[in-house]
Amino acid sequence: MTTLRAPFLLSALGLATLLACTHGGGDGGDGSDDSSVDDTEVADDTNGGISVSGTVRGTVTVQLYDDSTGERLYVDYADVGYDSFPFGKIFVGAYTESEEGEDGPAQEYWGDTTIDSPNIEGDAYEMDVEVEGTDTVWVYAHLDWHQDRVLGTNDPTGHHPVQIVIPDGGSVEDVDITILAPVYCGERANPNCGGPCDTMTISGDVVIAISWAGGDVATYLQGTDGSGPYHVTWDTPTADGGGASTAYELTSCQGRGEVRLRGAWDRNGNELIDPRDRYGAYSASVDGDGNPEDSNPISVASTNLSGYDVVIPLGDEDPFAVVPFTAVSGTVSMEGGGTFDSTLPSGTDVYVAALKYQPQSELSLSQLEAYSYGYEVWDASALSGVESVSFNIPVPSDTIVYMWAYGDTDGDGMINESGEYVGTPNGSTTGRVPTGRTGVADLDVRLALPGG
């Protein structure tokens, strides 16, 4: 197997693949630019009360990697025997951050599309977005790696590195996303994979308690921390009163202990359970107003369980939604203290990035966008008289990021050049930060000259 190290060393597979604007296949747009804006612009997110609608276009590329040695290595599809795309569909969504959900930060979605038949080379997409209260959104893509048709915490995601400004009535072009996908089903990358086990069954009815206009339902298990799904089963309901219902039987490994029994309805009909669908849960009782109550967790041992009914949605609000993201946050300052402009050469811009790989050489802005989950930048005017700046960058949950800050002292748009300022959290030599499921806060990143 031929492997390539961090993307800063790539040639043929590098920018030609990761930064391409349009590719054939999928259900994308035509790549035309009839009213484009600079997708790196970040607008003021405090202009509440506005409502805008526009179109977002770009490309989603899935890049294989292998981390069985402890280091992420790029892997070419052909080198592991793939001549066609080996995974499932790709969901693309536009969202804004919302209040805290049950399992972490929640998102409010304003547009989506699905790439039904992805290609190795990448796929163009086009997505209509209507957003209220702001004109900026985040755009991400979620791959059905396990091909169980439920997008979960163990399915890889990709994120456009900066917020997108939606021009009312216009379009944003080149909103490109790279998803890093493990090539092997190993413990490090996919604890969901598992092997043969002794099994038991859980059965009951799935009840859709709101108006139903078609679409299958999935029943599955989750960890009590929101991880999963595990052991997915699909059924087609039939109309039942004002909603719909179906019997289900789910086969699980024995001895899972306490888990959540969940259900979801493919409301948008894309044959995936994604954040735009409706979710529910096991219910064994009702409250004083006659609303179903969440009866999770349940205990999975060796005995079959029957009569475990799942209600979608549960009460007035969905009790669960996919939370594929968390955030890394903290501050950037100068080693030794003082204001930025008292130490850095005049005109220096400062960057902080959550990189997918440990940097090996200098980076252009286009490479930074391709090789990071997200980044923030401050120009010299924003750093004048300032001792520190704060950052908050959305990143996939349960992954590794490499946090680095840079000072572009010569203003040439290239960072990590020899003799320029760099910094990592707490002086780490690699900048490696595990994101977990709840994110990482209060990272202290300090800029200094290498070897200084």
JOLINPE-V999425 format. One record per backbone hydrogen bond with DSSP energy under -1.0 kcal/mol. NH is the residue of the N-H (numbers start at 1). CO is the residue of the C=O. Records with the same first field share a line. If there is no record, write none. Layout:
# JOLINPE-V999425
NH=CO / CO
This chain:
# JOLINPE-V999425
4=74
9=6
10=7
17=14
18=14
19=15
41=38
48=46
52=131
54=129
55=170
56=127
57=172
58=125
60=123
61=177
63=179
65=181
66=73
70=67
73=66
74=4
75=64
80=77
81=78
82=77
88=144
90=115
91=142
92=113
93=140
94=111
95=138
96=108
98=106
101=104
108=96
110=94
113=92
115=90
123=60
125=58
127=56
129=54
130=110
131=52
133=50
137=164
138=95
140=93
141=158
142=91
143=156
144=89
145=143
151=273
153=228
155=152
158=141
160=139
164=137
166=135
169=53
170=167
171=35
172=55
175=57
176=174
177=59
179=61
181=63
183=65
186=184
190=186
193=190
200=252
202=250
203=305
204=248
206=246
207=310
208=244
209=312
217=235
218=264
219=233
220=262
221=230
222=260
223=227
226=223
230=221
233=219
235=217
238=245
240=243
243=240
244=208
245=238
246=206
248=204
250=202
252=200
254=198
255=301
257=300
259=298
260=222
262=220
263=280
264=218
265=278
266=216
267=265
269=266
273=149
277=274
278=265
280=263
281=311
282=261
283=309
287=291
290=287
293=285
295=282
298=259
300=257
305=201
308=203
309=307
310=205
311=281
312=207
326=395
328=393
329=440
330=391
331=443
332=389
333=445
335=447
337=334
340=386
343=340
344=340
348=345
349=408
350=378
351=406
352=376
353=404
354=374
355=402
356=371
363=415
368=364
369=365
370=366
371=367
373=354
375=161
376=352
378=350
386=383
389=332
391=330
393=328
395=326
397=324
398=436
401=433
402=355
403=431
404=353
405=423
406=351
407=421
408=349
409=407
415=363
420=417
422=448
423=405
426=444
427=424
428=425
433=401
435=399
439=435
440=327
443=329
445=331
447=333
448=422
452=449
